[in-house]
């Protein structure tokens, strides 16, 4: 299969791209590099598909987002995660419809927090919205194209990079396997959660 991996330079995206490349032709795109895309800019998604054209699957691992306090002074700063993670991935699905071959798949990234913490309300809104979108939009996918989202939770390597205790994280190789199962399996309209070790 020819598989487009977006966010292929990140911790999760690079592991997903490497795992899929063992059996498939992987096209890697990211915010930086030879094949560029910014999920907050719909025009770059259009440009990406103009260059890549037809694929068998699209995997989006470029879903960043951090904690945003409710009382942040600027509306722009508060809503910043909405454009790239939620609306960007919705735009990706809409644009991918005419580029993913029959029976292919689109896999997005949502997420989860172990429990609500200060600053997590926007993250909860975005992730819940994305998962609800996938569940409903799956009924509209044409030509047997499957749509799923992966909820990776904390990744051990990310926690290490942040200088935090990695015990609550899942190794990135295990996270990547869930994305690969979404591409190669039969799931449709589902949120695939990565189990914590």
N, C-alpha and C positions, 0 to 999 in steps of 0.2 A: 504494500500500500504506500501511497504518497501521503505523508502526514505533515501538516503545518503545525509547528509548536511555537506559540507566542509567549514571550518571556523566557526564551531559551538560554539567557545568560544568568538567570537568577538561580538560587539554591535549588528550588524544586524544578524549575524549567530545564535546567541543564541535566539533572538526573533523569527526568522524563525523556528528554531528547536522546540521551545516551542509551537508555533502556530500550526505547523504540527502535533506535538505529541498528540494533543487533539483528532485527528482522524486517525492517521497513526502510523506505527512502524518506528521510526526515529533512524538512526545510525549516531552518531556524530563523525566527524573527525576534527582534527586541527593540527597546527604545534606542539602543546604541548598537552599531555594527553595520555590516553591509546591507542587510534587509531590515529596514526600520519601520516601526509602528509605535504610535502612542495611543493607548486605549482611550484616552480622554479626547482625542481628536479624530472624529469620524472620517475626515478626509484622508488620514493616513491609513485607515483600514481599507478604504476604497483603493488607494494606491497600492497597498499590499496585494490585494486580490487581482489588480490589473497586472502585476508582475508575476504572481505565482500561478494564477488562472485556476485550473481544476485540481482538486485534491480529493482523497478518500476520507480524510478526517482532519479536523481542526481541534487543537488542544490549547486552551488559554490558561497559562500559569502566571500571567502578568497582572495579578490582582492584588496590588499592594494596598495598604491602609493601616493607619495607626490609631492610637487613642486620641479622641477629640473631645475636650470638655464642653459641656453644654453652654458654659458662660464665656467661650472664646469670643473676643470682641467683634470679629469680622464674620459676616455671613459667608463670605467667600472661603475663608479658612475653615469654617465649620463644615460646609458642604463639599469640600474638596474631594473627599473619598467617593462621593456619589457619582461624579462624572466618569472616572476611570473604571472603578470596580463594578458598579451596577449598570449605569447607562452605557458604558463602553462595551461591556460584555453583551448587553441586549443588542446594541448596534452590530456587534460582531456576528451574532446569530442571524440577524436580519440580512446582513450582507453575504454571509456564508451560504445562505439557501441556494443561490444560483451558481455556487462554485463547488459545492460538495457533491460528489457523484452519488448515484442511486445506492441506497443501502449503507451509506457512510455514517459518520457521526461527528457531533460537536460536543466537546467536553469543556465545561467552564470551571471556575474556582470560586467557591463561597468560603465559609470558614466558621469557626466557633470559638467561644471563650469558655473556659472551664466554669466560670460564674461571672455575673455582672460585676464590673469594677468601674470606678469613676473614669469617665471618658469613653466607655464602651457602647454608649447608646446608639451612636451613628453606625458603628460596626454591626450591632445587632440588627438595626433597621436594614442596612445594605444586604447583609447575608440572608436574612429572612425573606427580603424582597426578591433576591436572586433565586433562592430555592423555590419560592412560590411561582416565579416566572417560569422556571424550568418545568415544574410540574404541570402548569397550564399550557405552556407553549408546545410541550411534547405532543399534544393532541393536534397541533397544526403543522407539524413537520411533514414535508412532502416526500414522496418517492422512497419511503422506508428509511429516511435519515433519522438517526437516534440523537437525542439530546439529554445530557446528564450534567450534573455538577459534582465536584469533589470537595469535601470539607476536610482540609488537611489537619487542622488543629496546629499545635506547636510542633515545630520541627527541631529535632535535637541539635543539628548543626547551626541553626539560627540562634537557639538559646546559647550555645557555646560562643558564637560570634558576638552576642550581646553581653557576654560575661555573666550569664545567669546559670542557675543549676539546670543541667540538661536532663535530669531524671524524668521530668514531666513531658519530655519531647519524644516524638517518634523518629527513628532514623530516616533520613531522606530517601534511602533505597526502598524502605517499606512504603513510604508515601508514594513514590514513583510507581510502584507496582499497582496501586489502586487506580492511578491514571491509565496505566497500560491496560488494566482489566476493563476500564470504561471504553477504551478504543477497540479492543479486540473481543470483548464479550457481547452480551445481548441486552444489557440493561437499557432502559429507556424511561425518561421522565423521572429519574431518581436522583436523590442526593446520596452520594457514596461517602460515608464517613470513614476516616482513617482511625482504626482502633488504637488507643493509647496502650503501650506495652505494660 
